[in-house]
Structure formats: C-alpha cells, structure tokens
Amino acid sequence: MSADWTTFPFTYDGVTREVHRTTGDKPRRGILLMHELGGISPETVKFAESLDGVRSPTDGTPLHPGFDVYVPAMFGRFRQTEEGPAGRRLAAIVGTAQMMCVRSEYRAMASKSSSPIAGWMRALSRDIGAQTGHNIGVVGMCLTGGVVFSMVWDPIVEAAVSAQPSLPFLGARTETTVSDEDFAASAATGKNARALHFKDDVICDPDRVEKLREDWQDKGGGSSLVQRTFPGKGHATLTEHHARTVESGGSSSRDWVREFFEGTLR
C-alpha cells in the first residue's frame, strides 16, 4: 500500500520542523514516528505505511484499520523512492553531519540526561492528540530510541516502542540518554512499552536493552517493557534490516509493533 502524504510545519520553543503525515479517509488514532540517521528514508516511509494500513491484494479491502502516522523531519530529507547503495550512504553521511550540528538537542555523548528534543516531541504529541482526538503511540529508532522513555509520562502518550536505542555512543554499555526522573515517571504510569533489537547489533548493545527492561519492571509497579531480540548482526529492525526479522510464519518486526498498537490504542 502506498499512502497519501501531507506536510505541515510545527513550531515549539522557537524551533520549526516539517511534519510529514499519512492521511486516511477519516481521522484515526495517531502514531508519532521518529526517524533514524539519514532522514526519512524510503524504508522509513514503508514502515510508516505499514502502520497506516495494509490492504488485501485481491480486492483492496482494509486488513486492519490503520493509524495516522506523523513523521517529523529532524534532519535530512523526505525520500519516497529508493536511490541505491550510493544514495543511502550519502544520505547517512549527510544525516550524521546534520545530527552533529544539532547534537545539543540530543546530547549524543551524555547519559542519564533527557535530550532537549524530547520536549519538542512531547509538544508535537499533544498537537497530534488534538488533531486525532485520542491518545497516541510513539516510536523511536536508533538515536531516538531512548527519547520515547522521556515521553511516556505525558498523559497524551498511551504506548511506546523503542527500536535499537543506540545513544549514548560513548559511555557505559547499559546507559541511556534519559534522566532517571523521566524514566521513573514514565514507568510509574503503568503503561506498557516494547523494545526490539538484533542479538549481535554492534551499535545498540543488548545489555542496554536488557537493563531498560529490568529498570522498567522495577520502577513500573505492574507495567511491563516487553523485549524482542532478533538473531543476527542487523541494526535497523523496522527499516533497513526489516527483512531479517521475518520469521517462518511470515510475521516480522513491523507486524509485532503494529499488533502492539492495535491492542493498546483503543
């Protein structure tokens, strides 16, 4: 399925970014999707469209109701078409350079400190909730994987997915870029979350994901963070390396995340 996309500017605390949104026939529950390095790649678009809706290849009827997916352009550009390996490498290089230019927003080298970008994302979450009339889900991937844990405590966020949380790049392998206060407040809400990664990922240390799960359980008072580990050395569980997560029954990381939101965002 190829979704229709619209774009609108969103400003908070003096910072304006373009937000790309899939659109359906009527407003649906919203999901805020934060992209990886390289901007909004074709694989990110495919993942967003898998959340937007899957239709029958025979008659086009919806196989699940789908969600309105909002993807803010943090850096890089929106790309719907594949540009080949050279294009992907160039996008990653440009995205890395742009991320370093705004590294103060991510505090990429810091741990136990919530990135300032989380405040902007919480403001966008509230705007999405106002547009859809419902609580929303959030997805963070790679450098934004830890941001979701600074957002769950906001009442508008109902469910969160952290895919291969990779920051900080330096420091202890179990540390994350989220303050103890934000993490404890999010876990204490009783809301459930999901985390996924590849077993032999050299960027996202498996010990970090396991520590997140244990801490969430300890501080959550009944909520749970369910961890999903896929075999192999991939990294981008929901985008570039999504095909490596497909199991013998045909389900994949995208199916797992979509089903989580379908069971949570009601």
Secondary structure, DSSP 8 states (H G I E B T S, - for coil): ---EEEEEEEEETTEEEEEEEEE-SS---EEEEE--TTSB-HHHHHHHHHHH--B-TTT--BSS---EEEEE--SS-B--S--HHHHHHHHHHHHHHHHHHTHHHHTTT--SS--THHHHHHHHHHHHHHHHTS-EEEEEEGGGTTGGGGTTTSTTEEEEEEES----SSS-TT--SS-HHHHHHHHTTT--EEEEEETT-SSS-HHHHHHHHHHHHHHHTT--EEEEEESSS---TTTTTGGGG--TTS--HHHHHHHHHHHH--
